[in-house]
Amino acid sequence: MLKYSEPLFRPPSEAYSLIIQPTIGCSWNKCTFCEMYSMKKFRVRPENEVLDDIRSMKDMAPFISKVFIADGNAMALSGSRLLKILEALKDTFPKLRRVSSYALPKDILAKSSTELKELRDAGLKLLYVGIESGDAEVLKLINKGETPESTIKGCNSAISNGIGLSVMILNGLGGTDLSRQHATNSAKVINEINPEYLSTLVLSFPYGIEHFRGRIGKDFIPLNTGELILEMKWFIEGLEIEKSVFRSDHASNYLVLKGILSRDKDKLLNRIDSALRNPDLAGIRPEWMRGL
C-alpha cells in the first residue's frame, strides 16, 4: 500500500493513473499565485524507497497502463535518477503505455538532448507545463522564474526530443491592467511551441484577494466573468497552431470550450461572441459582466 505525502495533486487526465511520488513539494514553489505546495518543503525521497513503492504495486500490474510521477516537478530530478524510476516502472508493469510528470521549462533545459531521448525511450511520453503566461511583465509579477524565451526554449527541447506536452495558460493572471498583453503574448508563445495539448484555467484566490495582493505587492484588480471571457477571445484570436487539443473545461472555467486548433478556431470564437452577447443563455449572470 502506497503512503503519500499529502495533499497530492495530479492533472485531471491522470485520474486513473498510478501515482508514484519520488519528490515532495515543488522545487520552485515561489509563484505568487500558487498555494498548492505552500505547506511542503521540497525534498527528494531516497531512491530505494521509491523503487520499493513501485515493486509493492506489482500485483496491480495487469491494471496499470499509465503512471504519473509526482509531486510538483519531478523533472527537477537528475536524468539518471529519473531513468532508474522509468526502468523500474517498465519492468514492473508490462502493460505500461505512458509515464507523465509536471515540469518547469528550466528543468527541461537542464537536461541534454541525449538525456531527454533516453527518458522518452524509457517511457516518459508526456510533460505537463504550467506556462501561466507568455507575457514577460506578468511572469515577473507572479515570480514564475521563467521568461517567454526560456519557456519556448524549454518546451521545444522536450518536443524536439519526442516528449509530448500539455501546457496551461492561466486566464485572468494579469488582472485588468495587463489583461490584453497577457492574452496576446500568451498566444504568441503558444504559437512558437505548438503543443499537443493546450488548456486554460482561471486564476483563483483560495485565501482571498487581499492575501494575493500582499504576495504580489500591488493593488491587483481581478477580472470579472465577462472580462475573463473577453480575455479568452483575445487569446484564441491570436493562436495560429495546428492539431492541438484545446480544453477550457476545468471547474474554474465559466465558459466551457473544447476543440481542435486550428480546425475549430472559428467555432470557439463564435461561442465566445455568443456568450458575450447573450450571457444569460450561457448561464452567466448579468452582474458578472461589469463594463461589457
C-alpha positions in Angstrom: 0.0 0.0 0.0 1.4 3.4 -1.1 1.7 6.1 1.5 1.6 9.6 0.1 2.8 12.9 1.5 -0.5 14.8 1.1 -2.0 16.9 -0.3 -1.4 15.1 -3.5 -2.1 16.8 -6.9 -2.3 15.5 -10.4 -3.8 16.7 -13.7 -7.4 15.8 -14.3 -6.4 13.5 -17.2 -4.4 11.4 -14.8 -7.4 10.4 -12.8 -6.9 6.7 -13.4 -3.1 6.7 -13.4 -0.9 5.1 -10.7 0.8 7.9 -8.9 4.4 7.5 -7.7 5.9 10.2 -5.5 9.8 10.4 -5.8 9.7 14.2 -4.9 7.8 16.0 -2.3 6.5 19.5 -3.0 7.7 21.9 -5.7 11.3 22.6 -6.5 10.5 26.3 -7.2 7.5 26.9 -5.0 7.8 30.7 -5.3 4.9 31.6 -7.7 2.8 34.3 -6.0 -0.5 32.9 -7.3 0.1 29.2 -6.3 -0.7 27.7 -2.9 -0.6 24.1 -4.0 2.6 23.2 -2.2 2.9 26.1 0.3 2.7 23.6 3.2 5.5 21.4 1.9 9.3 21.9 1.8 10.7 20.4 -1.4 12.7 17.2 -0.9 13.8 14.2 -2.9 12.8 10.8 -1.4 15.5 8.2 -1.1 15.8 6.2 -4.3 15.4 2.8 -2.5 12.0 4.0 -1.0 10.7 4.9 -4.4 11.8 1.7 -6.1 10.2 -0.2 -3.2 7.0 1.7 -3.7 7.0 0.6 -7.4 7.7 -3.0 -6.6 5.0 -3.1 -3.9 2.4 -2.5 -6.6 3.4 -5.5 -8.7 0.2 -7.3 -8.0 -1.6 -4.5 -9.8 0.4 -4.9 -12.9 -2.5 -6.2 -15.1 -4.4 -2.9 -14.4 -1.6 -0.3 -14.7 -1.2 1.3 -18.1 -0.5 4.9 -17.1 1.8 6.3 -14.3 2.1 9.9 -13.1 5.3 10.9 -11.3 4.6 13.5 -8.6 4.9 16.0 -6.9 5.1 19.5 -8.4 8.1 19.0 -10.6 9.8 15.6 -10.7 11.8 16.8 -13.7 14.0 18.5 -11.1 15.5 15.1 -10.6 18.7 14.2 -12.5 18.3 12.3 -15.7 20.0 9.2 -14.2 17.6 9.2 -11.2 14.6 9.5 -13.5 15.9 6.8 -15.8 16.1 4.3 -12.9 12.5 5.1 -11.9 11.3 4.7 -15.5 13.1 1.4 -15.9 11.7 0.1 -12.7 8.2 1.1 -13.9 8.7 -0.7 -17.2 10.0 -3.8 -15.6 7.1 -3.9 -13.0 4.2 -3.0 -15.3 4.4 -4.8 -18.7 1.2 -3.1 -19.9 2.5 0.4 -19.2 1.8 2.8 -22.1 2.6 6.2 -20.8 4.5 7.9 -17.9 4.0 11.6 -17.3 5.0 14.3 -14.9 4.7 18.1 -14.2 7.7 20.0 -15.4 9.3 23.5 -15.4 10.9 24.7 -18.6 14.2 25.4 -16.8 14.4 21.8 -15.7 13.7 20.5 -19.2 16.5 22.8 -20.4 18.9 21.4 -17.7 18.8 18.0 -19.5 20.7 17.3 -22.6 19.1 16.1 -25.8 20.6 12.7 -25.2 19.1 12.5 -21.7 15.6 13.6 -22.9 15.7 11.0 -25.7 16.7 8.3 -23.1 13.8 9.3 -20.9 11.4 9.2 -23.8 12.6 5.8 -24.8 12.2 4.6 -21.3 8.6 5.6 -21.2 8.3 9.3 -20.4 5.8 10.3 -23.0 4.1 13.5 -21.7 5.0 16.5 -19.6 2.5 19.0 -18.1 3.9 22.5 -18.2 2.2 25.4 -16.4 3.3 28.2 -18.7 0.8 30.5 -16.9 1.6 33.4 -19.3 3.6 34.3 -22.3 4.0 37.9 -21.2 7.3 39.0 -19.6 5.7 41.5 -17.3 3.1 39.1 -16.0 5.7 36.4 -15.5 7.8 38.8 -13.4 4.7 39.9 -11.4 3.9 36.3 -10.4 7.6 35.4 -9.8 7.4 32.5 -12.2 11.2 32.2 -12.6 10.8 31.9 -16.3 10.8 34.3 -19.3 8.9 33.9 -22.6 12.2 32.9 -24.1 13.1 30.2 -21.6 9.6 28.9 -21.8 9.7 28.5 -25.6 13.2 27.0 -25.5 12.4 24.5 -22.7 9.2 23.3 -24.2 10.6 23.0 -27.7 13.5 21.0 -26.3 11.0 18.4 -25.0 9.1 18.3 -28.2 12.2 18.1 -30.5 13.3 15.0 -28.4 10.0 13.2 -28.8 8.2 14.1 -25.5 4.7 15.4 -25.8 3.5 18.5 -24.0 0.3 19.5 -22.3 0.6 23.2 -21.5 -1.6 25.5 -19.5 -2.4 29.3 -19.5 -4.0 30.9 -16.5 -6.9 33.1 -17.5 -7.0 36.4 -15.6 -3.5 36.3 -14.3 -2.6 39.8 -15.4 -5.7 41.4 -13.8 -7.4 44.3 -15.5 -4.1 46.2 -16.1 -2.3 43.5 -18.1 -5.2 41.5 -19.5 -4.8 42.3 -23.2 -1.0 41.8 -23.3 -1.3 38.7 -21.2 -3.7 37.2 -23.8 -1.8 38.4 -26.8 1.7 37.4 -25.7 0.5 34.1 -24.3 -0.9 33.3 -27.8 2.5 34.2 -29.3 4.4 31.9 -27.0 1.9 29.0 -27.7 2.4 29.6 -31.4 6.1 29.1 -31.0 5.6 25.8 -29.2 2.6 24.2 -30.9 1.9 21.8 -28.1 -0.1 18.6 -28.4 -2.5 19.7 -25.7 -3.5 23.2 -24.6 -5.7 24.2 -21.7 -6.7 27.2 -19.7 -7.7 27.5 -16.0 -8.9 30.6 -14.2 -6.9 32.4 -11.5 -8.4 31.8 -8.1 -7.9 33.2 -4.6 -8.1 30.4 -2.1 -7.0 32.7 0.8 -8.8 35.8 -0.5 -7.9 38.7 -2.8 -6.1 40.7 -0.1 -3.8 37.8 0.6 -3.0 37.6 -3.1 -2.4 41.3 -3.3 0.0 41.1 -0.4 2.0 38.4 -2.2 2.4 40.3 -5.5 2.8 43.7 -3.8 0.3 45.7 -5.8 -3.3 46.7 -6.0 -4.4 43.8 -8.3 -7.9 44.2 -9.8 -9.3 40.8 -10.8 -11.3 40.3 -13.9 -15.0 39.6 -13.7 -16.6 36.8 -15.7 -17.2 38.9 -18.8 -13.7 40.2 -18.8 -12.3 36.7 -18.4 -14.3 35.6 -21.4 -13.2 38.6 -23.4 -9.6 37.8 -22.5 -10.1 34.3 -23.8 -11.4 35.8 -27.1 -8.2 37.8 -27.4 -6.1 34.7 -26.6 -7.8 32.4 -29.1 -7.8 35.1 -31.8 -4.0 35.2 -31.6 -3.5 31.4 -31.8 -2.1 30.0 -35.1 -1.3 26.4 -34.2 -2.1 23.0 -35.8 -3.8 20.0 -34.4 -3.6 21.0 -30.7 -6.3 19.6 -28.5 -7.8 22.6 -26.7 -9.7 22.3 -23.4 -11.2 25.1 -21.2 -13.5 22.9 -19.2 -11.9 22.8 -15.7 -14.2 23.6 -12.8 -12.7 27.1 -12.6 -13.8 27.9 -16.2 -17.0 29.9 -16.5 -17.5 29.1 -20.2 -16.7 25.5 -21.4 -14.7 25.5 -24.6 -13.4 22.4 -26.4 -12.0 21.8 -29.8 -9.0 21.1 -32.1 -6.9 24.1 -33.1 -6.9 25.4 -35.7 -9.8 23.4 -37.1 -12.3 24.7 -34.6 -10.9 28.2 -34.0 -13.9 30.0 -35.6 -16.3 27.7 -33.8 -14.7 28.6 -30.4 -14.7 32.3 -31.2 -18.4 32.2 -32.2 -19.2 30.5 -28.9 -17.4 33.2 -27.0 -19.1 36.0 -29.0 -22.5 34.4 -28.4 -21.8 34.3 -24.6 -20.7 37.9 -24.6 -23.9 39.0 -26.5 -26.3 36.7 -24.5 -24.7 36.0 -21.1 -28.0 34.7 -19.7 -28.2 32.0 -22.3 -24.6 31.0 -21.5 -25.5 30.7 -17.8 -23.7 33.9 -16.9 -25.4 36.3 -14.5 -25.6 39.9 -15.9 -24.0 41.4 -12.8 -20.9 39.4 -13.6 -20.4 41.3 -16.8 -19.1 44.6 -15.4 -18.5 47.2 -18.1 -19.2 44.9 -21.1 
